[in-house]
Amino acid sequence: MACAAAALVAQSTPARFQQDRFVIGMWVPPQATHDLRTRYQELADAHFNVVIGNSPVPVADQLKACDQLGLKTLVHVPGTPSQWPTNASCWGYLLQDEPSTADFPALARSAADIRRHRPGRLAYINLFPNYASPAQLGAPTYEEHVSRFMDEVRPDVLSMDHYPLMRPGIDRRDAYCENLETLRRHAGRAGIPFWNYFHAMPFADRIDPSEAQVRWQLFAAIAHGAKGVLYFCYWTPGKGNGGTGEFPKGGALITAEGRRTRHYEEARRLNAELARWGPTLLRLTSQGVRKVHTARRPAEALAGSPVRQISHVAKDPDAEFLVGVLRHEDGRRAVLLVNHDTAYTAWPTVAWDAGTGDVREIDKASGREVEMVDDSPEIPGTQLSFAPGDARLFLMP
């Protein structure tokens, strides 16, 4: 009788969205109304796998292009969930970007309708960053805003956008990490993935990011356990294609006129690495993040993690790292080391609580587990080299 009752409950409960790939996505998909297949092929060639945002192109044509290329998309369409598309490429539906807390009851009803009429599809909602004002949030604090969203809407994915200020003399990346920590904590408690948008173009007081700054934003998110990273923007918003004129510099991956910028090739390189890491990243669960400076008692900051010590090599400058501590679903521990400096390389000596022969690295070129290699075998200990803003991923017993 108990088994029969459980089966009835399972049959009556709508299927929830299940993420089956590490998300490499973007805001503002191709805005060209001609040669759509070529434009979406260009997007796929840069190793994007999820398309989010509105376009002047009919949704049916977008879905057809994504179907042909194996891309997933979250579409915004009028009508009711029972009328919305069910193409293979349709991962779900974009409900609202940056809602106020006052919008949560209506969003909860819409999400429930989607689960009922389109089981397994995602009701996608993207939240404000933690620098939004209480008036924007509709709550006195960001923590209350996110807590109420989780309690009232019960999302299948937690998502936000945060564009850290990185200017000469002004570095507000700590606030970005605090925002990631908030999502890490809430998503972990609910057992759902989280994604986040980062900026890959100049706008307002955000200067055009370097490739190292883009890398750091991505890897900082992954260190906190993110299961998706989202570029803002892929195609440059412009007055001529539905934009508001807020981006006069241009400079996204593709210009408003359809030309590739340097960010396109940067993203293609970086996304190729993420795509290879993706199967492993999906199997990792965040246990916490440490910020470690080699001159500020690093062993204390690392206590309880699989890393015992991070120190600088003689005559090298001190260095700073984000240390993402994660656990693999097979029980092994994982560590993502991120060079916090986006201007200079780092070449630290790293000591583990496991034998060096037991530490494996996930190779960026193949995605396979390989033996960890000492980058300076003539120096005592194990040395690891990092480009500015770059990261390396390790597994151990």
Secondary structure, DSSP 8 states (H G I E B T S, - for coil): -HHHHHHHHHHHS-------S-EEEEES----SSSHHHHHHHHHHTT--EEES--SS-HHHHHHHHHHHT-EEEE--SS-GGGS---TTEEEEEEEES--GGGHHHHHHHHHHHHHHSTT-EEEEEB--TTS-HHHHTSSSHHHHHHHHHHHH--SSEEEE----EETTEE-HHHHHHHHHHHHHHHHHHT--EEEEEE-S-BTTB----HHHHHHHHHHHHHTT-SEEEEE-SB---GGGT--S--TT--SSB-TTS-B-HHHHHHHHHHHHHHHHHHHHTTEEEEEEEEEETTS-HHHHHTTSSEEEEEE-TTS---EEEEEEEEETTS-EEEEEEE--SSS-B-EEEEESS-GGG-EEE-TTT--EEE---S-TTSSS-B--B-TT-EEEEEE-
